[in-house]
Every structure is written in structure tokens, then in C-alpha cells.
């Protein structure tokens, strides 16, 4: 979930604007949504593909949706780019794939298309990459590498070209349900909203937690320097940037997150403040590591809970 006030405080209107261009702003900034894990697990366990529609039964209610139905239920456009190229990269030309890899990796000398490491991207591209793999084509593995599809969606979102989110949801859900590899059950919040549309009696709806909102650990992990809320004062005449300043340590070969920008009438660059305050940097690193650990533990617990629910839904062999 995207907490609008936090992004506004950090001067990141540019990201909110990209959500608005796609028609996703209202959906992904709605922090009142919740997730009912037992019902999401049952949806995946019972799901079949009927034509272009996903069909399942949840708590005794028949659910049948396609991209057009999701457009109405979720309130997002079902138009324009809908090529699900994860399994068939030939849907895009080799020249286009190379162009994407060169642009997002910031390596114009690449000779052939390849996966792009998140850390090689510009900070804004890193944030868009993160949003894509958390919300548009959610995945639990390979979160630091962008394959051709992730690169394509990141670039489209950056350039403001419409992505057909409902079509990607239906295609990706089918892949989650049919792939032999371990996969998280994605779209929990969005599917719960679908269940509510079909008046399913939810078994255990849990509201979005703090861990589900984008926080400073995510922003710092994308290479941005954060701004403390109290550090921006109108009486100083400070100009709010369109995005927080990217962390320059990457250019120096140092893989460390950014530091918070402290209040200063001289408005010194963040990089110089990092050098003059190693204790503060260490404290920020420690806090960031703690948040990453907590998020990893929570995600692992959620994954285990989903697997347990799926196991419980499997038909039991008859007693001898």
C-alpha cells in the first residue's frame, strides 16, 4: 500500500503522478483494504481457466472474472499493453529487449539483452521495479533482478504508457496456479476486494499492516536520501525537490543505504553529512537492517500460513 502523506513528505510527487497516469492511484493508495488469507488460498486451490476467465469457488460462492470484470471491480483501466512476455520473450523484438537492458542498467555498451540488477538502476527506476514485483506481477524470488517482463513494465510505467493491469492479473494468477515451482499467492488485497464484490462471507479479513505500507526502508533501499519531516521549514525558504536526492555512494562502489538529511540552515549536501556523522550513519544502518529482518520474518510467516491453508484444502484420501 502507498501512504500518500509519506510520499508527499518525502517530496516524491513524481511517483504518485505515475500512479495517477496509469489510473491506479485510488486503488494502491487505499490503506483501508484488507486481506483474507483463508479465502485467497481457497480461491487458488479451486481455480480453473474457462476461456479468458478465472473461475473458482470461495466459501460456497462462485467467482468468475476476466480482465473486463476486474476493470469494473478494481476501478482500473483494462486497455493498452497486455503482453505477458515472461515465458515468450519473442513477443518483443530483440532490439527492444536490448534497448530496455541498456537503459535500465545504465550500460549503453551492452551487446545483448540480459537481466538487470536492481542496484544498477537509477533510484526512481528501482522504486518502480519494486512496485512492479510487489503489486503488478508479484513474486517472492529473484527480487533483485529484473527479467525482460519486469524491465518492460518498469519502462512503460516510467514513460507513462498505459499498462493493462487487469490482463496482467489474470495471466499472472494462472501462472501462479499452474507453475510447478514454489510461488507466493499474489494479489491478496485485490482478490479480497473481488470476494467482497461477490458478497463472499470472509473467514478472516485482516486490515493492511504497517509492514504492508511503503516505508523508509524501501525508499532507502532504492537509493534515495530521506528527508525528516521536521527538516523542511517554510521560514528557511527551502525548495521541496520533486524526488529525494539519490544516494551517491553507489558511484563510489559503496553499497550502503542513504542517510537521513538532518536539519541545517546551511543546507549541506547529504553526502558530506554522512562523512561528518558516522555514528548517525551506523544508527540508520542498524535500524534499516532491523526493519529488513522484520519484513523478511513476516513474509516467511505469511508464506508458511498460505502453504498450511493450501495443504488443509487438499482432499484427504479415504480411510482404509
C-alpha positions as CSV (number, residue, x, y, z in Angstrom):
1,X,0.0,0.0,0.0
2,X,1.2,3.5,-0.8
3,X,0.8,6.0,2.0
4,X,0.2,9.3,0.2
5,X,1.2,11.6,3.1
6,X,4.6,9.8,3.5
7,X,5.4,10.3,-0.2
8,X,4.3,13.9,0.0
9,X,6.5,14.5,3.0
10,X,9.5,13.0,1.1
11,X,8.9,15.2,-2.0
12,X,8.1,12.2,-4.1
13,X,5.1,13.5,-6.0
14,X,6.7,12.2,-9.2
15,X,5.9,8.6,-8.1
16,X,2.3,9.5,-7.1
17,X,1.9,11.1,-10.5
18,X,2.9,7.9,-12.3
19,X,0.2,6.1,-10.4
20,X,-2.3,8.7,-11.5
21,X,-1.3,8.4,-15.1
22,X,-1.9,4.7,-15.0
23,X,-5.3,5.1,-13.3
24,X,-4.1,3.2,-10.3
25,X,-3.8,6.0,-7.7
26,X,-7.1,5.3,-5.9
27,X,-6.5,1.5,-5.8
28,X,-3.0,1.4,-4.4
29,X,-3.3,4.4,-2.0
30,X,-6.4,2.9,-0.3
31,X,-4.8,1.9,3.0
32,X,-8.3,0.6,4.3
33,X,-8.1,-2.5,2.2
34,X,-7.6,-5.9,3.9
35,X,-6.7,-9.5,3.1
36,X,-8.5,-12.7,4.0
37,X,-5.8,-15.4,3.7
38,X,-8.1,-18.4,4.0
39,X,-10.3,-17.2,1.2
40,X,-7.3,-16.3,-1.0
41,X,-5.9,-19.8,-0.5
42,X,-9.2,-21.4,-1.3
43,X,-9.5,-19.3,-4.5
44,X,-6.2,-20.6,-5.8
45,X,-6.9,-24.2,-4.7
46,X,-10.2,-24.3,-6.6
47,X,-9.3,-22.1,-9.6
48,X,-9.6,-23.1,-13.2
49,X,-9.4,-21.3,-16.5
50,X,-12.6,-21.0,-18.6
51,X,-11.8,-19.2,-21.8
52,X,-10.3,-15.9,-20.8
53,X,-11.9,-16.0,-17.3
54,X,-10.7,-17.2,-14.0
55,X,-13.3,-19.4,-12.3
56,X,-13.2,-20.6,-8.6
57,X,-15.4,-21.2,-5.6
58,X,-14.8,-19.3,-2.3
59,X,-16.8,-20.2,0.8
60,X,-19.5,-21.6,-1.4
61,X,-19.7,-18.6,-3.8
62,X,-18.9,-19.0,-7.5
63,X,-16.3,-16.4,-8.6
64,X,-15.8,-15.9,-12.3
65,X,-13.8,-12.9,-13.5
66,X,-11.9,-11.8,-16.6
67,X,-10.0,-8.6,-17.4
68,X,-13.1,-6.7,-18.2
69,X,-14.8,-7.7,-14.9
70,X,-11.7,-6.7,-12.9
71,X,-11.7,-3.3,-14.7
72,X,-15.1,-2.6,-13.1
73,X,-14.4,-4.2,-9.7
74,X,-11.0,-2.6,-9.1
75,X,-11.7,0.6,-10.9
76,X,-8.6,0.5,-13.2
77,X,-8.2,0.6,-17.0
78,X,-8.2,-2.7,-19.0
79,X,-6.6,-1.2,-22.1
80,X,-3.3,-1.0,-24.0
81,X,-0.2,-3.0,-23.1
82,X,-1.1,-6.6,-22.1
83,X,1.8,-8.8,-23.5
84,X,2.7,-11.4,-20.8
85,X,6.2,-12.0,-22.1
86,X,7.6,-13.9,-19.1
87,X,7.5,-17.3,-20.9
88,X,7.7,-15.9,-24.5
89,X,10.2,-13.1,-24.9
90,X,9.8,-13.2,-28.7
91,X,6.7,-11.1,-28.2
92,X,9.2,-8.2,-28.1
93,X,11.9,-7.7,-30.6
94,X,15.5,-8.4,-29.7
95,X,16.3,-4.7,-30.4
96,X,13.6,-3.6,-27.9
97,X,14.9,-6.1,-25.3
98,X,18.4,-4.8,-25.7
99,X,17.2,-1.2,-25.5
100,X,15.5,-1.9,-22.2
101,X,18.5,-3.6,-20.7
102,X,20.8,-0.8,-21.8
103,X,18.5,2.0,-20.5
104,X,17.7,0.5,-17.1
105,X,21.2,-0.8,-16.3
106,X,22.7,2.5,-17.4
107,X,25.1,0.5,-19.6
108,X,24.7,1.7,-23.2
109,X,27.6,-0.6,-24.3
110,X,25.7,-3.9,-23.7
111,X,25.7,-6.1,-26.7
112,X,22.8,-8.4,-25.9
113,X,19.6,-8.4,-23.8
114,X,20.1,-9.6,-20.2
115,X,18.6,-9.4,-16.7
116,X,19.2,-6.2,-14.9
117,X,20.3,-5.9,-11.3
118,X,18.1,-3.6,-9.2
119,X,21.1,-1.9,-7.8
120,X,22.3,-0.9,-11.2
121,X,19.2,1.2,-11.9
122,X,18.6,4.8,-11.1
123,X,16.7,5.3,-7.8
124,X,13.3,6.1,-9.4
125,X,13.6,3.0,-11.7
126,X,14.5,1.0,-8.6
127,X,11.3,2.2,-6.9
128,X,9.2,1.4,-10.0
129,X,10.9,-2.0,-10.2
130,X,9.9,-2.7,-6.5
131,X,6.3,-1.6,-7.1
132,X,6.0,-3.8,-10.2
133,X,7.2,-7.0,-8.4
134,X,5.2,-6.3,-5.3
135,X,1.9,-5.3,-7.0
136,X,1.7,-5.9,-10.7
137,X,3.4,-9.3,-11.1
138,X,4.1,-10.2,-7.5
139,X,6.9,-12.6,-6.8
140,X,8.9,-13.8,-3.8
141,X,12.1,-14.9,-5.6
142,X,14.6,-13.0,-7.6
143,X,13.6,-9.7,-6.1
144,X,16.9,-8.0,-7.0
145,X,16.9,-8.9,-10.7
146,X,14.6,-7.6,-13.4
147,X,13.8,-10.0,-16.2
148,X,12.5,-8.9,-19.6
149,X,8.9,-8.5,-18.4
150,X,9.8,-6.5,-15.3
151,X,12.1,-4.3,-17.4
152,X,9.4,-3.7,-19.9
153,X,6.7,-2.8,-17.3
154,X,9.2,-0.6,-15.4
155,X,10.0,1.3,-18.6
156,X,6.3,1.7,-19.5
157,X,5.4,3.0,-16.1
158,X,8.3,5.4,-16.2
159,X,7.2,6.7,-19.6
160,X,3.5,6.9,-18.7
161,X,2.3,4.4,-21.3
162,X,-0.8,2.5,-20.2
163,X,-0.4,-1.0,-18.7
164,X,-3.4,-3.3,-18.8
165,X,-3.3,-4.3,-15.1
166,X,-6.5,-6.5,-15.2
167,X,-5.0,-8.5,-18.0
168,X,-1.7,-9.0,-16.1
169,X,-3.6,-10.0,-13.0
170,X,-5.5,-12.8,-14.8
171,X,-2.4,-14.0,-16.7
172,X,-0.2,-14.0,-13.6
173,X,-2.7,-15.7,-11.4
174,X,-3.0,-18.5,-13.9
175,X,0.8,-18.8,-13.9
176,X,0.9,-18.9,-10.1
177,X,-1.7,-21.6,-10.0
178,X,-0.1,-23.8,-12.7
179,X,3.6,-23.4,-12.2
180,X,5.4,-26.4,-10.5
181,X,7.7,-24.0,-8.7
182,X,7.0,-22.6,-5.2
183,X,5.3,-19.3,-5.5
184,X,3.6,-16.9,-3.1
185,X,-0.1,-16.5,-3.6
186,X,-0.2,-13.0,-5.0
187,X,-2.8,-10.2,-5.1
188,X,-4.2,-11.0,-1.6
189,X,-5.6,-7.5,-1.1
190,X,-7.0,-7.2,-4.6
191,X,-8.6,-10.7,-4.5
192,X,-10.2,-9.9,-1.2
193,X,-11.8,-6.9,-2.8
194,X,-13.1,-9.2,-5.6
195,X,-14.6,-11.5,-3.0
196,X,-16.4,-8.6,-1.3
197,X,-17.8,-7.6,-4.7
198,X,-19.3,-11.1,-5.0
199,X,-20.6,-10.9,-1.4
200,X,-18.5,-13.7,-0.1
201,X,-18.6,-14.1,3.7
202,X,-15.0,-13.6,4.5
203,X,-13.5,-16.0,7.0
204,X,-10.7,-13.8,8.4
205,X,-10.1,-10.4,6.9
206,X,-7.1,-8.6,8.3
207,X,-6.5,-4.9,7.6
208,X,-3.4,-3.7,5.9
209,X,-0.5,-3.7,8.4
210,X,2.3,-1.2,8.8
211,X,4.6,-3.7,7.1
212,X,2.3,-3.6,4.0
213,X,2.9,0.2,3.5
214,X,5.9,1.6,1.7
215,X,8.3,2.9,4.4
216,X,11.7,4.5,4.7
217,X,13.4,1.1,4.5
218,X,12.0,0.6,1.0
219,X,12.9,4.2,-0.1
220,X,16.4,4.0,1.3
221,X,16.8,0.5,-0.3
222,X,16.1,2.2,-3.7
223,X,19.0,4.6,-3.2
224,X,17.1,7.8,-2.0
225,X,18.2,10.1,0.7
226,X,15.3,10.6,3.1
227,X,14.1,13.9,4.5
228,X,13.0,14.2,8.1
229,X,9.5,15.7,8.4
230,X,10.8,18.5,10.7
231,X,13.7,19.3,8.5
232,X,11.6,21.2,5.9
233,X,10.7,24.6,7.3
234,X,8.9,27.2,5.2
235,X,10.7,30.0,7.1
236,X,14.1,28.8,5.6
237,X,12.8,29.1,2.1
238,X,13.9,25.6,1.3
239,X,12.6,24.3,-2.1
240,X,11.0,20.9,-2.0
241,X,12.6,18.7,-4.6
242,X,10.5,16.6,-6.9
243,X,12.2,13.5,-5.6
244,X,14.6,12.9,-2.8
245,X,18.3,13.1,-3.8
246,X,19.7,9.8,-5.0
247,X,22.4,8.2,-2.9
248,X,25.8,8.9,-4.5
249,X,27.6,6.1,-2.6
250,X,26.9,3.7,-5.5
251,X,29.1,5.7,-7.8
252,X,31.9,5.2,-5.2
253,X,31.4,1.5,-5.2
254,X,30.0,1.5,-1.6
255,X,26.8,-0.5,-1.3
256,X,25.3,1.3,1.7
257,X,21.9,2.9,2.0
258,X,21.4,6.7,2.1
259,X,21.3,8.7,5.4
260,X,18.6,10.9,6.6
261,X,19.1,14.6,5.7
262,X,19.4,16.5,9.0
263,X,18.1,20.0,9.7
264,X,20.7,22.6,8.8
265,X,20.4,26.3,8.0
266,X,23.4,25.8,5.7
267,X,21.7,23.0,3.8
268,X,24.8,20.9,3.4
269,X,24.7,18.0,0.9
270,X,23.7,14.7,2.3
271,X,27.0,13.1,1.2
272,X,29.0,15.5,3.3
273,X,26.7,14.9,6.3
274,X,27.3,11.2,6.0
275,X,31.1,11.7,6.3
276,X,30.8,14.1,9.3
277,X,28.4,11.8,11.2
278,X,29.5,8.1,11.1
279,X,27.6,7.4,14.3
280,X,24.3,8.6,12.7
281,X,25.0,6.5,9.6
282,X,25.6,3.4,11.8
283,X,22.4,4.0,13.7
284,X,20.5,4.4,10.4
285,X,22.1,1.2,9.0
286,X,21.2,-0.7,12.2
287,X,17.6,0.5,12.0
288,X,17.4,-0.4,8.3
289,X,18.8,-3.9,8.9
290,X,16.3,-4.5,11.7
291,X,13.3,-3.5,9.5
292,X,14.5,-5.7,6.7
293,X,14.8,-8.6,9.1
294,X,11.3,-8.0,10.5
295,X,9.8,-7.8,7.0
296,X,11.6,-11.0,5.9
297,X,10.3,-12.8,9.0
298,X,6.7,-11.6,8.4
299,X,6.8,-12.6,4.7
300,X,8.1,-16.0,5.7
301,X,5.3,-16.4,8.2
302,X,2.7,-15.4,5.7
303,X,4.1,-17.8,3.1
304,X,4.0,-20.6,5.7
305,X,0.5,-19.7,6.6
306,X,-0.6,-19.8,3.0
307,X,1.1,-23.2,2.4
308,X,-0.7,-24.6,5.5
309,X,-4.0,-23.3,4.3
310,X,-3.5,-24.9,0.9
311,X,-2.5,-28.2,2.4
312,X,-5.6,-28.1,4.6
313,X,-7.7,-27.6,1.5
314,X,-6.3,-30.6,-0.4
315,X,-8.7,-33.6,-0.5
316,X,-7.8,-36.3,2.1
317,X,-7.6,-39.9,0.9
318,X,-10.4,-42.1,2.1
319,X,-9.9,-44.1,5.2
320,X,-9.0,-47.8,4.6
